[in-house]
């Protein structure tokens, strides 16, 4: 008996039900992805101390820049695949997938070289505390060498998201999380490798996840919709252009946000190692909420893409409404827990009393970020799903540069609020994306756009 295709059709049926059952595995996948990053922080905080926490958090922000650029291009391919499926052009997906494989894995190799060559300069520019410099160097070298695995996993996940499959990405990230947990305990805890041990655990976990995903999809290539023939990996110029056209604004969008993060980190690092560690831990906790709720956006995106390509614009709008309902519910629950138990969460990462004390200041400032996040889960998915990535890029530059850097400087330095001001500016920046994107969606201007599926 023939196995069911991985591709899902979202152009009919209950939107609320489809979105719910699609988003839950995505949310769990993202929770696990945050988990294996969080494990590094907890174990490093326990066995290495505050300087190690600072090294991992600051080095991770540098690596995230490369990861998010690769993810931007992967997401461009995701939108292309979803619109092709919505328009009934399923035969074209083989060429799109093969082209995306070649483009993203090549980018992973290029970023490995860039990270290894530029690491000393970046460490200096970021003002990483002297106690953390050597450990940051170790972390960047090890994880930089494994960028192809990081890029590869995100690429496979993006392809499957575009096809409407959320279960396999959960399986693949579960493998990375388990491997990372076991190796973290062995390398950093038992063998005393310090930050380098956490880096090896992370990159081996990602390699295991990526290689298993390729093996699994090859064994199930008929259901996956890609034949894995060598000729199929040859880039098709038409799709390279479309992926680059979609992915470049997304990559710039991700890049600017991460550049702004590096700048804000640099300002906070100048205050000292305690402030650096507190901000690193706080951002990691913030990532828990952000990444898990991002699962709602991941689920909404292929549903919106398919319905827009199929000319069902009203159904695509309803997907956004349901995304708002689910994201608001999740935000209220998380925010309530954060306000009640925030300090205890910081205690999981560090036993430094100074970090615990400063965490209260961080929490008071960061709570303003959760409202725009709830809005963006619907409007962000919509802007990406219809293929208007240039508008999304403009909003992200407004968020990442004009506001994130500008407001952090304004409150932290100009008004002299110090650590609280830096975090407050960081927290208010997402309104620069949320409010204009909300106006764009409600205005209906987007209805005049030509769909990507017309050109596939």
N, C-alpha and C positions, 0 to 999 in steps of 0.2 A: 504494500500500500504506500502511495506517495505521501511524503511528509508535507505539512502545510508550509507555505511560503512565509518568510520572515516579514515580507511587506504587508502592511496593514492599510485598509481603505477607510478613511475618515470622512468621506463625503456624504455619508448617511448614518443614521442611528442616533442614539442618545449622546449629546455632547458632554453632559455632566458625567455620565458613566464612563465614556471613552477617555476623557481627560483624567478622571480620578485613577482609573486602573493603569493608565500610561504613566502618570506622574509618580505614583508610589515607588515603582522600581527605580526610576530616575532619582528620586529623593534619597532612597536607600543607597544607590550607587554613589551619589555625591557625599552622603554621610560617611560612607566607608573611605572615600577619597580624602576627606578631611581627617578621618580617623588616623590613617597611616601617617599623615603629616603631623597630626597632634601627638601621636605616640613618640615621634622623634623628640618633640619639645618636652614631653613629660619625662621621658627617660633621661634625656640630656640634662634637664633641670635637676633630676634626682642624683645623677652620677657625676656630672661635670660642674653644675652650678650656674650662677647668674651670667658669667662671661660666656659660657657655652650656649645658654639660651639666646643671648644677644647674637652670637655667631650664626646659629641656625636660622633665627628669624630674619636677620639682615641678608644672609646669603640666599635664603629662599626667595626673598623679594627680587633679587637679581635674576635668579633662575626662572622665576615666574614670568619675567618679561619675555624671555625666549619662548617659554611654554605657551603663553597667551598669544604671541604672534602666530605660532604654528596652529594654535587652536582657532584663530581668526580665519585662516585660510581653510582649515578643516570645516568650519561652520559654513563657509561659502559653498563648499562642496555639498554639505548637508542640505542647504536650501535648494541647490540645483537638483539634487536627487529627489527631494520631496515634491518640487514643482513638476518634475518629469513624470513622477508616479501619478500626481493629481491630474495631469493632462492625458494620462493613458499611454505615455511614451516609455514603457518599461524596457524595451529593447536597448534604448540608449544608455541605461544605467551601467551596463557592463563597461562601456568606454569611459564614462564619467568616473566610475570607481577606479579603474586602472590608472587613469590620468592622475587622480587624486593621490593614489598610493605613491607614485613616482615623485610628484611635486612635494608632498609633505615629508617623506623620508629624506629627500635631498636637503630640504630645509633643516631637518634635525642634524644632519652631518655638518652643514655650514655653521649652525649655531654652536656646535661643539668646538669648532676651531676658533670662533669669535670669542667664546667665553674663556678658553684657555689662553688666548693672546691678550685679552683685555682685562683679566681679573685683577691684576695689581693696580691698574689705573682706577677701576671702579671701586675697589676697596678704599683707595685714597680719597676719591671724590665723595664717597658716602660718609666719611668721617667715622668709620667703624671704630669703636673704642679700642685702644692699644691692647687690652687684655684679650680681645677677641679676634685680632687680625690673623694670627697663625691658624686658628681653628676655622675661620671663614675661608682662608685659602685652601685648606684641605677639603672643605665641603664643596667649594666651587669646582675644584679639579675633578673630584670623583663624580659628582652629579653632572658636570659638564660633559664628561666622557660618555655618559649614558643618555644624552639628549635624544638620540634616535629612538630609544625605547619609549621615552616620555611622549615624543611627538607621534610615534606610531600608535600607542594606545589611544591617545586622544583622537587620532584620525579614524581608527576603527569604530570607536564609540560614536563619532559624529556621523559616519556612514549609516550605522544601525539606527541612530536617532532619526535620520532623514527617511529611513524606510519604515519608521513607526515601531521599531522593536526596542523595548526597554529592559527586557529580561537578560539578554546576553551581556550587555554592558555591566549589569549588576554582578553576574557570574565572574566576569573578567577582573573587575575591581576587587571582588572578594578574595580572589587568588593573590593579588598584590598586597592586600591588607594583612592576610594571614602570614605570608612570607615575610613581610616587613616587620610584623610584631615579633615573630620568633627570632629573626636575625638581629633585631634591635636589642632584645634581651641578652642574646649570646654575645654580640660584638661589643656593645657599649656597657652592658651590665656585668656579665661574667668575665669577658676578656679584657675589659678596660680600654677599648680603642678610642673612647671619647667621641668627639663630634665626627671624626672620620668613620667610626663604626656606624653611626646613625646614617651617614651618607651612603655607605656601602649597602646597608639594609634597605634604604629607600630605592636605590637604583637597581638592585637585584630583584626586588619585589616588582618594580615596573617592567623589567626585562622578562620575568616569568609570566606576567600578565599579558604582555604583548605577544610573546612567542606562542603561548597557549591559544590566544585569540586567533592567530593566523592558522595554527594547526586545526583548531575547531572549525573555522570557517572554510578551510580547504576541504575538510572531511564532509562538510555539509554545503558544498558549493552550489548544488542545484537549488536548494532553498534560499541560499544567500543571494543568488542572482549574479555571481561573478565566476568566470571559468578558471581563473588563475593560470591561463596559458601565458607563456613569456611574451608573446606578441601583444597581449592585452594590456601589458604594463607600458607599452609604448605610448607616450603622451599624444593625445589628439589636440592639435593646435587650437581648434575651435573651443574645446572645453578648457584648455589651459587659460585661454583669454577670459572665458566666463568665470572660471575659478579665481583668477587674479583680479578681475573686475569686482567680483563680490567680496573676495577675501582681503584685498588691499585695504579698503576702508575699515573692515572688521579688525584687521591686524593693526592698523594705525590707531583705531579705537582702543584696543587692548594695550598697545604699546604706550600710548599717551597716559592711560590710567596708571600703568606700572611705572612710567617715568616719574609721574607726579608722586607716586608712593615712595620712590627712591629719594625724591627731593624732601618730602615731609620727614622721611626716616632720617635724612641727613640733619635736618633742623633739630629733631628730637635727640639724635645721637650726640649732638653738641652739648646737651644738658648733662650727660653722664650715663654710666652703664645701667643704673637702676631704671631711669626713664626709658632707656633703649629696650631693656628687658620687659618692662611693663607694657610698653606699646606693642612689642612683638607678641607677647602673650595675648594682649587685648585684641589685636588684629586677628590672631588665630581663633579666638572665641567668636569674634564677629564673622569670621569665615565659616564657622559652623552653621550659623543662621543663613548667611548669604548663599553658600553653596547648596545647602539642603533645599532652600526655597527656590534656587535656580532650577531644580528638578521640575517645578511647575512650568517655568519658561521653556525648558527643553521639550516638555510634553506638548505645550501649546503650539510651538513653532511648526512641526510637521503637519499638525491639524490645520493651522492657518494657511500654510503653503499649499497644501492639497486643495483646500476649498477655494482659495483665490485663483489657482490655476484652472480649477474646474468651473470658474465663474459663479461660485456660490458665495458672494461677498457678505450677505446677511448672516450666513452660517459662520463665516470667519469672524464676524463681529461678536457673535454669541460666544465663541471660544474665548475671546478676550474677557468678556463679562464673567465667565465661569473661572477664568484664571485669577481675576481679582477677588472673587469670593473665596477661593481656596487660599490664596496668598495672604489675604487679610486675616483669615482665621488662624493660619500658621503663625503670622507675625504677632498677633495678640497673645497667643499661647507662649511663644518663645520670650517675648518681651516681659511678660509677667514673671516667668521663671528667672530671667536675667536680673530683674530688679530685686527679686527676693533672695536669690542665691549667687549673685555675681561674684562676690568676694570669695566664696567657697570654690567657684570655678577657677579663679586665679591660683588658689592654694593647691589645686591639682597639678599645676605646672611648676610651681616654685615654692620652696620653703623659706624664701627670703622675706623677712617681716617688712622690709622697706617696699618691696614689690606689692605685698598685700595692702599696705597703707595707701600707696599711690593708686591702686586699682579702683578705689572709691571715686577718685577724681576722673579716671578714665571713663567709668560707667556713666557718670553724670553728663559727660559730654557726648558720648557715642550713641545714646538712646535716640537722638534726633535723626539718626540715619535710617531707622527701620521703616518709617512712613514712606519715603520715596521708593525704597526697595519693594514694598508691597505693590505700588503702582507700576513699577517697571517690569514686573513679572508678566503683566499683560501687554503693555504697550511696547516693551522691548522685543517680545516674541513677535508682535504684529509687524513692527518696522523691519525686522530681519526676515520674517516669513513672506512679506510681499516683495522683498528684494530691494528695499530702499535703504541700502547700507550706507550711502553717502550722507543721508540725513542723520543716521545713527552715529556716523563718525563725527559729524559736526557737534552733535549733542555731547558726545564723549569727550571731545576736546574742550568744550565748555565746562564739563564736569571735571575732567582730569587736569586741565592746565589753568584756565581762568579762575575757577572756583577752588579746586582742591589745594593748589599751591597758593593762590591769591588770598583765600580766606584763612588758611593756616598761618601765612605770614602776617595778615592783618590782625588776627586775634592773638597769635602767639608772640609776635615781635612788636608790631606797631602799638597795640593796646597793652602790651606787657603782661598778658595773661599766662605766659609760659606754657607749661605742659598742657594745662586745661585748654588754652587757646589753640594750640596746634591740633589737638584731638577734635575740638569743636569745629574748626575749619574743615577738617577732614570729613566730619560727619554731615555737615550741611551741603557739601559739594554735590551729592547725587540729586538734589532738587533741580539742578541745572539740566539734568536729563529727564527727570520724571515729569515736571510741569510742562515743558514744550511738547514732549511726546504725547502727553494726555490731550493737549489742545489739538495736536495734529490728528490724533485718532478720532476725537469727537467731532471735528470740523468736517470730515468726509472728503478732504482734498485728495486723499490717496486713491479715491475711486477712479480718477482720470489716468492712473498709471497703466502702462503696458506690462503684462506679466512676462516673467522670464521664460515660461513654458512655450511662448510663441516663437522663441528663437532657438529652442533645443532641437 
